């Protein structure tokens, strides 16, 4: 079964490249892309496997990815967020990670590899949680 990943990216070229990467290179993923983060927020009840979230949105939004990260962490704390940004600001990275992002990935030539690594790590952690839950149920019985 395909895992659903939301990609929130206002640059259409970057958005399409990310979608192709997830669908063709990473594995069994279905991708929903959003240019407008407000639209993505309306669909979080679909409980995606992960959200790849941009930092800045060119639609003159006064909100940044930080605002959306905060809302996702508050309302949907189990959905991992990978912050994908063109900012190399160390203070921003520290803030994003302190807010509970699963990863902070700088957009450059190697970001697709780092996204793959981040998704693999999320899958590994999920598998460990599921095994742990199964073992707890088994030994309680």
ROZA-140081 format. One line per field, with one value per residue: x negated, y negated, z of N, C-alpha, C, O, CB in turn; residue in one letter. Coordinates in pm, 1 decimal. Atoms other than C-alpha are relative to their C-alpha. Glycine has a CB too. Layout:
% ROZA-140081
neast (X  ...)
nnorth (Y  ...)
nup (Z  ...)
caeast (X  ...)
canorth (Y  ...)
caup (Z  ...)
ceast (X  ...)
cnorth (Y  ...)
cup (Z  ...)
oeast (X  ...)
onorth (Y  ...)
oup (Z  ...)
cbeast (X  ...)
cbnorth (Y  ...)
cbup (Z  ...)
code (A  ...)
This chain:
% ROZA-140081
neast (-82.9  76.1  -6.9  -31.9  88.0  -40.3  109.6  -47.2  107.5  -63.3  72.8  -61.6  105.0  50.6  -109.2  -9.6  120.6  -16.5  -103.5  58.9  99.9  -67.5  -76.1  83.2  131.1  1.6  -67.3  -145.4  -63.5  -91.8  35.3  -92.9  75.6  -74.4  72.3  -50.3  -0.7  -135.2  -70.1  53.0  -50.8  -137.6  1.5  78.6  -80.6  31.0  112.5  109.6  118.0  90.2  -19.5  122.1  -49.3  87.8  7.2  -59.8  -100.8  1.5  -134.0  -14.5  -49.7  76.0  41.4  110.3  -7.1  1.2  -138.4  -69.5  61.7  -54.7  -138.2  0.9  47.9  -102.9  -123.5  28.7  136.1  56.3  41.1  134.8  19.6  136.5  10.5  81.9  13.6  119.5  70.6  106.8  9.0  13.5  -100.9  -127.0  4.4  -16.7  -139.1  -84.0  18.8  -55.1  -145.8  -42.4  10.8  73.4  128.9  17.5  79.8  31.8  -20.1  117.0  13.3  -8.2  -117.2  -82.5  60.8  -30.2  -142.3  -11.4  52.0  -96.7  -117.6  42.1  8.3  -137.9  -53.0  67.4  -57.4  -138.1  7.7  39.8  -115.3  -100.6  50.2  -7.1  -141.1  -38.9  60.8  -69.9  -128.2  27.9  40.2  -109.4  -105.1)
nnorth (117.6  122.6  97.1  132.2  109.4  133.0  91.1  138.0  73.8  95.3  -2.5  -111.6  -88.6  -74.8  -86.2  -114.1  -82.0  -72.9  -102.2  -108.1  -66.6  -89.4  -103.9  -88.1  -33.2  -33.7  -126.4  -14.4  120.7  82.5  137.7  110.5  124.1  121.2  125.9  82.7  -79.8  -2.6  -111.0  -122.3  -10.2  -49.7  -143.0  -76.5  -108.4  -121.1  -56.1  -44.5  -60.5  111.2  125.9  70.9  136.4  110.7  104.2  123.4  -18.2  118.3  52.6  116.7  -44.3  51.8  -117.9  -80.1  -140.1  -10.8  10.1  -124.1  -105.5  12.7  -48.1  -145.4  -65.3  13.6  -72.1  -131.1  -23.1  -127.4  13.0  57.2  110.8  22.1  140.2  2.2  143.8  56.6  74.8  -69.8  66.4  -97.3  32.1  -50.7  -146.4  -33.6  28.1  -100.4  -128.9  15.9  -3.5  -137.9  -51.3  -126.8  30.2  130.5  -29.5  114.8  -26.8  10.2  -112.7  -127.7  -5.9  -117.8  -112.3  18.9  -30.1  -146.4  -45.8  40.1  -87.0  -132.7  5.7  0.9  -135.6  -84.6  31.5  -48.3  -145.6  -30.4  26.1  -103.7  -123.7  17.5  -10.9  -140.0  -77.7  32.6  -69.1  -142.4  -38.5  29.3  -100.0)
nup (0.0  9.8  -107.9  51.0  -39.1  44.8  31.9  2.1  69.4  91.7  127.4  72.7  52.5  -115.9  -42.8  91.9  -17.9  -125.7  18.9  80.6  -82.8  -94.0  69.6  81.9  -54.3  -141.0  -25.4  7.2  -51.1  76.2  -32.9  24.5  -3.6  -32.1  11.6  -109.2  -123.4  -59.4  63.4  -60.7  -136.7  8.7  32.8  -96.5  -58.0  76.0  -75.8  86.1  -63.0  -30.4  71.8  38.1  -13.4  37.9  -101.4  50.7  102.9  83.2  25.3  -87.7  -129.6  -113.0  -76.3  53.9  -37.5  -146.4  -47.3  34.6  -80.8  -134.8  2.6  22.5  -122.0  -103.4  32.6  61.0  -49.2  49.9  139.4  8.8  92.5  47.9  39.6  122.1  15.5  62.0  -103.6  -72.5  -129.4  -109.1  -102.2  51.1  -12.6  -141.7  -35.8  66.2  -66.2  -133.9  11.3  22.1  136.8  12.3  62.4  62.9  118.9  82.6  142.7  86.3  93.6  -71.3  -87.2  30.5  -72.8  -142.1  -17.7  0.0  -128.8  -102.8  12.6  -45.7  -146.2  -50.3  15.3  -99.4  -130.9  -2.7  -12.0  -137.6  -86.8  23.2  -60.5  -145.3  -38.1  17.6  -107.2  -124.7  2.8  -8.4  -134.4  -91.7  18.4)
caeast (0.0  -131.6  -210.1  -72.7  -319.2  -213.6  -453.5  -397.3  -605.9  -506.3  -773.1  -592.6  -913.9  -1052.0  -711.7  -699.2  -1059.4  -985.5  -668.4  -852.2  -1132.1  -893.9  -683.1  -967.4  -1281.3  -1188.4  -943.2  -582.1  -451.2  -151.9  -210.1  27.0  -123.8  -11.4  -125.1  80.3  13.4  366.9  501.6  271.7  389.4  746.9  639.7  436.3  727.7  616.0  319.5  30.5  -279.6  -480.9  -465.5  -751.0  -710.1  -870.8  -973.5  -874.8  -568.1  -568.9  -195.7  -250.8  -149.7  -247.7  -283.1  -594.5  -655.9  -721.4  -359.8  -234.7  -483.6  -357.4  5.2  -72.3  -267.3  20.9  313.1  149.0  -153.2  -193.7  -246.7  -620.5  -721.0  -1036.3  -1129.9  -1267.9  -1411.8  -1657.3  -1767.1  -2099.4  -2035.5  -2156.0  -1920.0  -1624.9  -1733.2  -1761.3  -1416.6  -1257.9  -1408.4  -1312.5  -954.3  -950.7  -1030.9  -1152.5  -1431.8  -1562.6  -1686.0  -1856.6  -1753.1  -2060.6  -2188.9  -2196.3  -1860.4  -1685.5  -1930.6  -1877.1  -1499.9  -1533.1  -1741.1  -1488.2  -1196.9  -1390.5  -1451.7  -1082.5  -993.1  -1251.5  -1113.1  -755.7  -846.2  -1019.1  -713.2  -482.9  -703.5  -722.7  -344.9  -299.5  -542.2  -370.0  -33.4  -183.3  -333.6  -23.4  193.7)
canorth (0.0  -343.2  -593.6  -942.6  -1232.8  -1595.8  -1835.6  -2205.0  -2404.7  -2723.8  -2686.8  -2469.4  -2333.9  -2234.0  -2090.4  -1868.8  -1752.3  -1657.6  -1472.4  -1272.1  -1197.1  -1051.7  -861.3  -718.4  -714.9  -678.5  -393.5  -319.6  -671.2  -861.8  -1234.2  -1528.1  -1862.3  -2200.2  -2546.1  -2704.0  -2578.3  -2673.6  -2422.2  -2153.9  -2230.8  -2157.0  -1804.2  -1700.8  -1490.2  -1243.5  -1175.5  -1166.6  -962.6  -1287.8  -1651.9  -1814.0  -2181.3  -2482.2  -2783.9  -3083.0  -3112.0  -3355.7  -3417.7  -3723.4  -3517.1  -3675.0  -3325.9  -3115.3  -2746.5  -2805.2  -2908.4  -2596.8  -2372.6  -2504.6  -2434.6  -2085.7  -1995.8  -2120.7  -1957.5  -1660.3  -1577.1  -1228.6  -1355.7  -1404.4  -1729.3  -1757.8  -2123.9  -2179.9  -2527.3  -2745.8  -2904.2  -2796.2  -3000.3  -2795.0  -2977.6  -2889.2  -2525.7  -2514.8  -2672.1  -2432.8  -2128.0  -2261.7  -2288.1  -1916.8  -1886.8  -1542.3  -1695.5  -2021.1  -1992.2  -2269.1  -2288.6  -2219.0  -1959.9  -1688.3  -1764.3  -1480.6  -1233.1  -1384.3  -1366.7  -997.6  -946.1  -1137.4  -930.6  -607.0  -712.9  -789.3  -446.0  -280.4  -460.1  -373.8  -6.9  -6.8  -165.0  89.1  380.4  240.5  207.5  561.0  700.3  513.1  657.0  1003.5  1006.1  856.1  1136.3)
caup (0.0  -94.3  177.4  126.7  133.2  115.7  -54.3  11.9  -234.4  -416.3  -687.0  -942.1  -1099.5  -758.6  -666.4  -975.7  -926.1  -565.4  -664.3  -932.8  -689.3  -433.3  -682.4  -892.3  -683.0  -318.2  -334.7  -262.0  -214.7  -335.9  -349.1  -311.8  -394.7  -270.4  -371.2  -94.4  259.7  367.2  116.8  259.6  612.6  505.0  404.1  709.4  832.1  560.1  791.8  545.6  625.4  614.1  507.3  315.8  402.4  237.8  447.0  233.1  15.3  -274.8  -266.4  -43.2  258.7  586.6  729.8  685.6  718.5  1089.2  1138.8  962.6  1142.3  1475.1  1380.2  1249.5  1563.8  1781.0  1597.5  1422.7  1636.0  1486.6  1131.5  1070.3  902.9  694.3  662.0  310.2  268.1  82.8  411.6  559.8  875.2  1173.9  1412.9  1188.5  1178.2  1556.6  1591.0  1340.3  1505.7  1849.2  1728.1  1651.8  1282.1  1179.8  970.8  823.8  468.2  278.4  -88.7  -295.4  -541.3  -273.1  -111.1  -294.4  -141.9  203.0  155.5  74.7  387.1  599.0  466.1  519.2  880.0  931.5  796.3  1024.3  1331.1  1239.2  1198.1  1537.1  1702.6  1540.5  1647.6  2000.4  2018.0  1886.8  2143.9  2429.1  2322.1  2288.1  2635.1  2799.0  2668.3)
ceast (-88.0  21.6  21.2  -97.6  56.4  -125.4  59.7  -114.5  64.7  -70.9  44.7  -104.0  -55.2  105.2  8.7  -121.3  9.8  102.4  -55.1  -100.8  66.2  69.7  -90.1  -126.7  3.9  71.0  149.7  72.6  99.2  -26.3  117.0  -80.9  93.5  -91.6  34.7  7.1  137.0  81.7  -45.5  57.9  142.0  6.4  -77.4  78.5  -17.7  -120.3  -111.2  -113.7  -97.8  41.4  -137.5  43.0  -106.9  1.8  71.1  98.6  15.0  135.0  33.5  62.0  -86.4  -47.8  -116.8  22.8  -0.3  141.7  76.3  -56.5  59.5  143.2  6.5  -42.3  107.7  120.6  -22.2  -141.4  -63.7  -44.9  -138.5  -6.6  -148.5  -3.1  -100.1  -12.8  -128.3  -82.3  -103.6  -20.1  2.0  105.3  137.7  4.4  23.0  145.1  94.2  -10.8  54.6  152.1  51.0  -1.6  -80.7  -138.1  4.7  -93.0  -14.2  13.8  -130.3  -5.4  17.7  128.0  90.1  -53.9  33.1  148.1  22.4  -45.2  98.4  123.4  -33.7  -4.7  139.9  62.6  -60.8  61.6  142.6  2.9  -37.9  115.3  104.6  -43.7  9.2  141.4  49.0  -55.0  66.5  133.0  -20.7  -29.8  104.5  106.0  -18.3)
cnorth (-124.9  -89.5  -137.3  -103.1  -128.6  -81.4  -139.1  -85.4  -93.0  -10.2  125.5  96.7  87.2  100.4  125.5  92.2  82.1  112.1  118.5  79.4  99.5  114.7  100.1  49.3  51.9  131.6  -11.4  -118.0  -56.2  -142.1  -92.0  -125.9  -117.8  -119.8  -91.3  84.4  4.7  115.1  132.9  20.0  57.2  150.2  85.0  110.9  130.8  73.0  54.0  61.1  -108.8  -121.9  -58.1  -145.3  -102.0  -105.4  -127.6  31.3  -131.3  -63.1  -118.0  36.2  -61.1  114.2  68.8  145.5  20.5  -4.2  129.5  118.2  -1.8  55.5  151.2  72.3  -2.1  90.1  142.1  43.4  129.0  -6.4  -63.9  -109.6  -10.7  -142.2  -8.8  -145.3  -41.7  -80.6  88.1  -57.1  102.3  -23.6  50.8  151.5  42.3  -20.4  105.9  135.2  -4.1  3.5  139.3  49.8  128.9  -23.0  -139.2  22.3  -125.6  39.3  -26.8  125.7  135.9  14.3  120.1  124.4  -11.7  23.5  150.5  56.6  -32.5  90.1  141.9  5.9  -2.6  138.7  94.8  -21.9  51.3  151.6  40.1  -21.5  109.8  132.5  -6.9  13.8  142.3  83.9  -29.1  72.3  150.4  42.9  -34.1  110.3  122.2)
cup (0.0  121.1  -62.7  55.7  -57.4  -24.8  -12.4  -52.6  -100.7  -134.2  -75.9  -55.3  112.5  48.3  -86.8  13.3  127.9  -14.3  -78.4  81.7  95.1  -71.0  -70.6  68.5  142.4  26.9  -8.5  65.1  -100.2  46.1  -30.4  13.6  24.2  -20.6  116.9  128.1  68.2  -58.5  59.5  139.5  1.1  -26.3  100.9  67.8  -77.7  60.4  -90.6  82.0  42.0  -81.4  -27.8  -15.8  -35.6  111.3  -43.9  -110.6  -76.0  -25.4  92.0  135.1  110.0  89.2  -70.3  38.5  150.4  57.3  -24.5  77.4  140.6  5.8  -18.5  126.7  108.4  -27.0  -50.7  37.2  -52.2  -145.8  -4.8  -106.4  -32.4  -54.9  -113.8  -43.4  -69.6  100.7  70.8  140.2  113.7  109.1  -43.5  13.7  144.6  44.3  -56.7  70.3  142.9  1.9  -35.6  -142.3  0.5  -59.8  -59.8  -116.9  -83.8  -146.9  -75.2  -86.2  69.3  82.9  -29.3  70.8  148.4  28.9  5.4  134.2  112.1  -2.5  45.9  152.9  61.9  -9.3  103.5  138.2  11.8  17.8  141.8  97.2  -14.1  60.7  151.0  51.2  -9.7  114.4  134.7  6.9  20.0  143.3  105.3  -1.9  84.6)
oeast (-184.2  132.4  -37.7  -117.0  90.9  -216.4  149.5  -211.4  139.6  -12.1  11.6  -81.8  -68.2  72.6  20.6  -107.3  -26.0  80.3  -34.2  -106.5  22.1  63.2  -59.0  -172.2  -76.7  26.4  203.9  130.4  78.3  -49.3  181.1  -148.2  209.6  -205.8  -46.1  80.1  167.9  158.9  36.0  93.9  178.9  111.6  -93.7  19.5  25.5  -153.1  -133.9  -128.4  -160.5  111.6  -218.9  120.1  -217.3  89.1  153.9  78.7  39.3  144.3  150.1  118.2  -208.9  -132.3  -129.0  120.4  57.4  175.5  152.0  17.9  93.7  178.1  85.4  20.2  120.6  169.2  63.3  -226.2  -185.9  -109.4  -153.9  53.9  -232.5  66.0  -217.0  83.9  -226.0  -184.3  -72.7  -120.1  100.3  158.2  214.7  105.1  101.6  200.3  182.1  90.1  108.6  213.0  171.9  58.5  -171.0  -232.5  112.0  -208.8  84.2  -36.6  -173.1  91.0  61.4  143.7  157.0  23.3  67.2  183.2  100.0  19.8  121.2  171.8  45.7  35.1  163.6  133.0  9.3  91.0  182.2  82.8  18.9  136.7  161.1  37.9  47.6  164.4  124.7  16.0  85.1  168.4  55.6  19.5  98.4  179.3  63.3)
onorth (-133.3  -100.0  -169.6  -111.8  -135.7  -83.1  -162.3  -113.1  -48.1  -59.7  237.5  217.8  208.7  213.8  236.5  214.4  199.9  223.2  233.4  202.1  213.9  228.8  219.2  160.4  137.8  208.8  -82.5  -106.3  -52.7  -166.4  -80.4  -146.4  -118.5  -120.4  -173.9  183.4  101.1  179.5  221.7  131.7  130.7  211.7  205.1  204.0  236.1  184.1  174.9  33.4  -99.0  -111.2  -72.6  -179.3  -100.0  -103.5  -181.3  123.5  -236.0  -161.2  -143.2  -49.4  -66.7  94.7  65.2  179.7  117.5  71.2  175.3  208.0  103.1  127.9  219.2  171.2  92.9  157.8  228.8  61.1  143.0  86.5  -179.4  -98.8  -22.4  -174.1  25.3  -204.1  33.1  -139.3  197.2  -27.4  174.2  71.5  100.8  207.5  133.2  61.0  156.3  200.2  95.2  36.3  160.2  153.2  146.4  49.1  -194.7  60.0  -186.9  143.3  -141.1  202.2  232.2  113.4  170.4  208.8  87.7  73.8  199.3  144.4  50.1  131.7  205.7  105.7  61.7  182.1  179.1  74.1  102.5  203.6  134.5  59.4  156.6  202.7  90.3  76.1  188.1  167.8  62.4  126.1  215.1  145.8  17.8  130.0  214.1)
oup (76.3  173.6  -165.8  177.0  -175.4  58.0  -93.3  18.0  -187.4  -230.4  -37.0  -52.7  97.0  83.5  -35.0  6.8  128.6  33.8  -39.4  73.1  106.8  -25.3  -73.2  41.3  178.3  111.8  -93.1  173.1  -221.5  164.6  -134.9  114.6  -16.7  25.3  159.2  132.9  138.4  12.5  84.5  176.5  92.7  -8.9  79.1  122.6  -30.9  18.8  -96.5  201.1  147.5  -182.0  63.4  -105.5  18.9  198.1  29.6  -189.7  -16.0  -99.2  122.1  203.4  98.5  176.5  -192.8  105.2  199.6  148.6  61.1  117.1  195.3  99.1  47.2  164.9  185.7  63.7  -32.3  -50.2  -48.7  -194.4  34.8  -213.0  56.9  -151.7  -96.1  -91.9  -74.1  64.5  118.7  205.4  131.8  166.6  38.5  57.0  171.2  118.2  13.3  97.1  191.5  103.8  -45.9  -171.5  82.4  -27.6  -83.3  -98.4  -125.4  -189.5  -90.7  -91.0  6.3  154.3  60.9  116.2  212.6  135.7  87.6  190.9  200.4  102.7  115.1  212.9  164.1  81.8  159.6  209.4  116.6  95.6  196.7  187.4  84.8  120.5  215.9  154.8  75.9  169.9  214.9  111.8  91.8  189.6  216.7  95.0  78.6)
cbeast (94.7  36.6  -129.4  144.4  -146.5  92.7  -75.2  47.4  -101.7  5.3  -157.7  86.3  -114.5  -38.8  132.1  12.8  -126.2  42.2  122.2  -67.8  -81.4  100.5  94.1  -37.5  -87.8  63.6  -38.1  42.9  -104.8  151.6  -125.3  123.2  -78.4  54.9  32.1  140.1  -102.0  73.3  -23.1  -153.9  -2.4  74.6  -59.4  -54.9  148.6  -27.6  49.7  -52.8  -68.8  -148.0  89.4  -66.9  49.6  44.3  -144.6  -108.3  135.9  -60.9  103.5  85.0  0.4  84.8  118.5  -138.6  -114.1  -84.5  71.5  -9.8  -154.5  -2.2  78.0  -94.5  -128.2  45.4  76.5  16.3  1.1  102.3  102.9  -102.8  54.0  -43.3  -42.7  63.1  7.0  39.0  100.0  -131.0  115.0  -141.5  4.9  20.6  -135.0  -94.4  41.0  -39.8  -149.2  -47.9  46.8  132.7  -65.4  78.7  -35.6  -56.6  63.9  -142.6  115.9  -132.0  -136.8  -120.2  80.0  5.4  -154.5  -40.3  83.3  -83.7  -137.0  41.5  51.4  -138.0  -80.6  85.2  -27.3  -152.6  -3.1  74.2  -101.3  -119.4  62.3  26.2  -144.6  -55.5  85.8  -50.0  -149.6  21.6  73.4  -116.6  -129.7  63.6  7.2)
cbnorth (0.7  -73.7  3.2  -37.9  24.0  -70.1  42.5  -48.1  97.6  -135.9  -1.0  -52.7  -82.7  -97.0  -76.3  -49.4  -88.8  -95.4  -59.4  -56.9  -103.2  -77.4  -63.1  -70.3  -119.3  -110.5  52.3  130.2  -104.6  43.0  -44.7  1.2  -19.5  4.1  -68.9  -59.6  -55.4  -135.2  -1.3  -5.0  -138.0  -73.7  19.6  -91.7  -39.7  -34.8  111.1  -117.3  100.1  38.2  -100.9  59.1  -24.1  -62.5  -30.5  -96.5  45.6  32.5  110.6  -106.3  155.3  -99.2  98.7  -50.8  74.8  -113.0  -116.5  26.5  -17.8  -147.9  -69.2  37.4  -68.7  -145.5  -76.5  -5.4  3.0  110.7  -84.2  110.1  -133.5  107.1  -91.1  89.0  -65.2  -88.5  -56.6  -8.2  -100.6  -7.5  -153.2  -41.7  54.8  -85.3  -138.8  14.2  38.7  -129.0  -100.1  16.0  -104.8  100.3  104.7  -108.5  114.0  -52.7  -87.5  -17.8  -5.2  15.6  -127.4  24.0  3.5  -141.0  -62.1  61.3  -64.3  -146.8  1.7  35.9  -124.1  -101.2  52.2  -30.0  -150.6  -40.2  57.3  -86.1  -136.6  17.0  26.5  -135.0  -89.6  54.4  -29.3  -151.5  -27.5  35.9  -66.2  -134.1  40.6)
cbup (120.6  -126.3  88.8  35.3  -48.6  104.1  -131.9  142.8  -71.0  63.6  22.5  -113.7  -65.8  115.2  -4.3  -145.2  3.5  111.8  -72.6  -126.3  79.1  83.0  -100.4  -124.7  -5.7  80.7  133.7  66.7  34.2  20.3  -77.7  98.9  -130.6  146.0  -133.6  -35.5  96.8  -24.1  -151.9  6.5  68.6  -109.4  -136.9  104.0  2.3  -147.6  91.1  -83.7  -96.2  -29.7  81.6  -134.4  141.0  -136.8  32.7  -50.8  61.3  -127.2  17.8  -68.4  9.5  81.0  17.7  52.7  -61.1  61.0  -68.8  -150.1  5.8  45.2  -111.5  -116.7  51.0  9.7  -102.6  -155.5  150.0  15.0  -81.3  -31.3  59.7  -110.2  120.2  -115.1  133.0  -118.5  102.0  -78.3  16.6  60.8  26.0  -147.2  -50.2  86.9  -50.2  -148.0  0.8  59.8  -104.4  50.8  -93.9  -86.5  -108.5  100.5  -83.2  30.5  -57.5  83.7  -68.5  90.2  -13.6  -152.5  -21.4  44.7  -113.7  -114.9  29.0  -19.8  -146.4  -59.0  44.9  -78.3  -142.0  3.5  24.5  -129.2  -100.2  41.0  -32.7  -150.2  -42.8  39.9  -86.9  -135.9  7.8  12.3  -133.2  -90.5  34.9  -35.2  -141.6)
code (X  X  X  X  X  X  X  X  X  X  X  X  X  X  X  X  X  X  X  X  X  X  X  X  X  X  X  X  X  X  X  X  X  X  X  X  X  X  X  X  X  X  X  X  X  X  X  X  X  X  X  X  X  X  X  X  X  X  X  X  X  X  X  X  X  X  X  X  X  X  X  X  X  X  X  X  X  X  X  X  X  X  X  X  X  X  X  X  X  X  X  X  X  X  X  X  X  X  X  X  X  X  X  X  X  X  X  X  X  X  X  X  X  X  X  X  X  X  X  X  X  X  X  X  X  X  X  X  X  X  X  X  X  X  X  X  X  X  X  X  X)
